[in-house]
Amino acid sequence: MNQKAELRLEDQSQPQQERLFYLEFRLYFLGHANRSDLQLRFGLKESSASRDIALYKKLVPDNIIYDYGIKSYVPQPSFEPIFSYTGTQVLTALTHGFGDDYAGPKFPEISSEAPTQAPLPFIPTLAALTRAIHKEKAVSINYFSEDIGESTLEVAPHSLIDSGNRWSIRAFNRSTGRFEDFVINRITNVLDISSSPEANEQKDADLLWNQISELKLKPHPSLAHPKAVEREYGMHNGVLKMTCRTALKSYLLRQWRVDTSSTPANSGQGYQLWLDQ
């Protein structure tokens, strides 16, 4: 929480802080919130939800304004969050549903580590992108690529991607006229633009995203004891059958280090799995 609101927020009960946190979360990352959102989430009466919104407006009067067109509160350009957010917390809530007790500290029941955790996105950038996805809006981004360095692009994002080693967005790139993946941490600026995605720029038009590929993975023939890999991956009769979006197929194969050659290498080169094509 920032200093401006810290004392006043601490005067509120924990349940009250949870409701304010959820309200701000929707404003920040989805771009709008109203009484119905609080009522549905917390089982509140309309009057109670109205009081929560009124309290939030008193805490940060310059943060939100009511949009009569969509009948919801929306962030103002001067919006500054009064709660702190972590990348893991936000991404978990966005991709797996909003859990309980997000406004308070976290105390894990058992010790755990994730040594392969992807670098977490910069929160303001993530918020701007998730608002665009949720509201189905195109945005202008400054993006760093390995080939040409920094450039300004107009994109229409429709989904988040966790490839296992980085977070990206799936978006239509108006410069190239095709759907592409953009690493979130390579985006330095996100600006709203007035135009909405055309039909050919929306998720339904992303053929590789909507197409499902079937994969048959087997223990690599070079392994001395393939049964170990069969048990590790829960294979049946020496085969693991999987499906995934065609657009994400390469991520899965790289993450699992699958040998995709038509004839598997004799040495294995560290492969555990082979793609049976």
N, C-alpha and C positions, 0 to 999 in steps of 0.2 A: 504494500500500500504506500502511496506517496504521502509525504509529510502533511500536505494541505488537509487531508481528510482523516489521518490516522486516529487522532484522539476521538473524533466524533464517531467513527466507525467502531472503535473499541467500546464505546458506550452501549452499543447494540448487543442483543443476545446472539448466541451462535446461530440459532435458526434464522434470525433476521439477516445476519451476515451471509448465510448460505443463499437466501433468496435474492439479496442484492447482488451477490456474485453471479448467480445464474442470469439475472437480468442484464448485467453488464457483459457477461460472456456472449449472450446472444447479440447484443448491440455491437460489440467489438468484432466478433468473428462471423456473424451471419448478416449484420447490417440492419436489423430491425428487431423490435420486441414490443409486446403489448400485454394487457392484463390477462388475456386468455392463455398466454404462454406460462405465466406464473400459476394460474388456476389449474392448468393441466398438470404441471410438474409437481406442485405441492398440495393440490387438493384444497385451494383457498376459495373463499367467497370473493365475489367481485369487489366488495368494499375493502377487503384485506389486501387484495392485489393492487388496488388503487392507492392505498396508503403506502405500500412498498415503493411504488413508482414515485409518489410524491416525496418520500424520504430521499430517494436517490437524487431527485432534482434539487432538493435542498442541499445535499452534500456537494453536488457539482452542477450548479445551474447552467453552466455553459456547455455541458456535454451532449444534451439531447434536445430534440424538438419533435413535436407531433406532426406527422405527415397525414393530412386528412385524406389524401388520395388512396393510401394503402391502409389507413386506420391503424397505424402503429407509430411507435417512437423510433426515430432514426438518429444516428450519430451526427453531430454538427462538425464542421471542419475543425473546430477547436477541441474536439474530443480528446481527453486524456484519461486513460484508465486509472481507477483508484485502487484496484487490486493488482497484485503481482501475478504473472503467469510464467510457467515453464513450458518449454517445447514438448516435453514428454506428456505433461498434464493436458495440454491443449490437444495434441494429436490423438491421445487416447480418447478424450471426450468426443472429438470430431469423428473418429473412425470406429469407435466401439460403443458410443453412447455416453451420455453424461452421468458420471457416478456420484456418490454421496460424499459429503465432507470435503469438497474441493477448496473451500475457503480457509480451512485449517491446515496445520502441519500434518505431514504424513509419517506414520510409524509402521514400517513393514513388519508383518508377523514373523517372517523368517528372513535370513540374509540371502540376498541374491545379487548376481552381477550379470551384465550383458556386454562382454568384451567386444562384440561385433556391432554394437549400436551405431546407427548412422548419425552423422553430424546433424544436430538439430537446427531447424530453420530459425532465422531471425524473426521474432514474434511480430513486429509491425508489418513486415513483408507478408508473413503468413496470413495475418488478419485481413490485409487488403485483398489477397488472392482468394481466401475462402468466402469473403463477402461477394466477390465477383462470381464465384462458382454458384453460391447459393441464390443470388439474385439474377443469375444468367445474364451477366453483363460482360462486354469486351473491355479490355484495359490496354493501356500503353505501358510497356516495360522497358527499362534499360537492362540489357542482358550481356553478360560476358561469355563468349564462346571460345573454344580452343583454336578455332580456325581463323576468325576475323577480329577477335577482341570484343570491345564494347560496341553495341549497336542499339538502336531504338526500334522496337517492334510493337505492332498491334496484334494482340492475341485474344482468343475467346476460350478461357479455361473451362473445363467441365469436370475434372476429377483430380484427386490427389493420388500419388503413387509412392509407396514405400518399397523400394527395390531391394532393401536389405542393407545397403551401404550408403544410401542418400535418399532424400525426399525430393520429389519432382511434382510438377503439374502436367497433366495431359491437356493440350490446348491446340486450337486451330491457329496456325500462323498465317496471317494475311499477306505477309511478304512472299512466302513460298507457295501458298495455296494448298497446304496440306496440314494434317494433324501431326504434332511433334511433342516430344517430352522436353521440359525445361527444368533444370535443377534449380530449386528455390533459392539456395544460397548464392547462386550466380546472378540473381536479380537484385539490382541496386536501387531501383525506384519503381513504384507502381502508381499510375495515374488513371483516374476514371476518365472515360470518354463517353460521348453522348450516344454513340451507336450501339445497338444491341446485336447479338449474333444473328446472321442470316440462317436460313434453314440448313444450308450446306456447311455451316460452321458449328452446328450443334452436335451434341453427343450421339444422337440418333444417326447422324451422317458419318460418324467415325467407324468405317467398316472394320478396320483391324481391331478396334476396341470391342466391337459388338460380336465379332467372329470368335468362336471358341475352337481352340486346337486341342487335339487329343495326343497325349504323349505316352510312349511306352519306354520305361526306363528299366535297365537290367544291370546286374553287377558287371563291372568291367571284366572282360575275358582274361585280362592279364593278372587278375587277383588270384593268389594262391588259395584263399579260403573265401569264396563268394558267399557262403552261408552267413558269414558275419554281417555283410552288407544287406542280405535279404532280411535278416532279423531287425537290423537297425532301421530300415525303411518300411517294415511291415509288408514285404512283398508276398504275393501269392503265386506259387509255381514259378518262382524266380523272376517275376515281372511286377513292376509298380505302374499301374495305369492311372494317369492324371489328366485333368483338363485345366486349361487356363486361357485367358484372353490372348489372342494372337499377338496383340500389341505388347504384351508383357512376357511373352515366351522367352525372349533372349535374356531378360533379367533372371528368370528362374534358372535357366541353363547355366548362366555364369555364376550365380550365387551357389549353386550346388556342384559346380565344377564338373559338368557333364561332358564327356567326349561325344561330340556331334558328328565326327567323321563317319562316312559310310562304311569304312573298314576300320575297326578299332585298332589303335596303336598297340603293338606287341609289348612295349615297355610299360604302357599305362600312363607314364608321365604324371603320376600322382593322382590319376582319376580313380574314383570309386564307382562311377556310374557311366553307362553308355546308352545313348539314345538309339533305340531300334527303329530304323526308318524303313 
